[in-house]
Amino acid sequence: LARGDINLTTLGTLTYRDGKRILAFAHPFMKKGNVSFLMTGAHVYHCFSSVEMPFKIGAPTDILGIITQDREKGIAGEVGRFPAMMPIQIDVTDKDLKRTRSINFQVVRNPEVLVSVLESTMLQSIEGVIDRGGEGTALMGIALECSGSSGQKYNLRRENLFYSRDDIVGSIIEEVTGLFDTLTGNELEEVWPTRLMLKIEIEKRRRTMTVEKVEVKNTSITPGGTLEVWVTTRPYREKSAVRKIKLPIPHDIGRENLTLTVFGLTTSKTEESDTSEASPKEGGKATREKNRIDETAHDTFESSMHSWVNAPRNSDLLLQLTVEGDETKKVKIDGKEILTESTNLVVLGRVDSTITLSED
């Protein structure tokens, strides 16, 4: 399933060969039906006899061909024909250990197993460099090349900052596997990933800031006016800072009261007010929900991926205006439903403020 600096292989017995065609195992591997796995030879170092479960110790050798069937009674394949593979390069830097390593390998492009294989190989790649688990902050850049059924080539690039209190490696793996879930399962076009490159920088230091207070300096304004907002944020274990932001109010808005929400992407709307103590795993789920692509809003796969590339990041301070009492009625700010203010820290917390629109 993977070959290179990372190997993911199973060994089994060749049952029968007819020219280039083979049968093997006499039992299923993953029971996935039609498959496209890599077939290699194997060197067996030792066989352990057992009435209950005999097994072998061995290692893969040269690439021989392709496995095309994975069924209840065994697997089947063909010598001399090879499956499509996806090259992956992961550059991992541990800023605490001052250690960088580049890991290169290939994985099968079979949609049935791609995400699980990617999860396993990424875990080995990253933990092999940082040699620990637990909390941390990570900056990850994703470069993904894809090919569509129409022959169209897609190049996707995105960078994001992550923080987790208990599993930073899991958080960045979820971002990548979530992307591949969307990619292979999208309803707009059959798309195959052809190359993946990741650049990851990890440190144990917590790089977050929490939204503490929002002050609206002119709480009663007219349609077409400008809202002056002061947002107080506190970087982790540092002094608070104030960011001054001006929001234009549309001319065609009604006279309803508005709610201004200032929040971070990793903050779920269902969290308690003490967002600084929210579970990182809950935050990860909220992030995936907010980054999930609404395919019904797009006519093409290219449009949906453009939406993902330009979606808000965990380090963005987000501002949203809605009609008070109905969060589904959003008021656009400069033509956007959410205004983003970039920072260099993961933004946590949420604060709501009420705004009254006046006649004059």
Secondary structure, DSSP 8 states (H G I E B T S, - for coil): -EEESS-B-----EEEEETTEEEE-SS-SS--EEEEEEEEEEEEEEEE--SS--EEEEEEEEEEEEEEEEETTEEEEEET----EEEEEEEEEETTTTEEEEEEEEEE--TTTHHHHHHHHHHHHHHHHH---B-EEEEEEEEEEEEETTS-EEEEEEEEEEEESSBHHHHHHHHHHHHHHHHHH-SS--EEEEEEEEEEEEESS--EEEEEEEEES-SEE-TT-EEEEEEEEEETTS--EEEEEEEE--TT--S--EEEEEEETT--TTS-S-GGGS-HHHHHHHHHHHH---GGG-SSHHHHHHHHHTS--TTEEEEEEEETTEEEEEE-BTTBSSEEEE-SSEEE-EEEEEEEE---
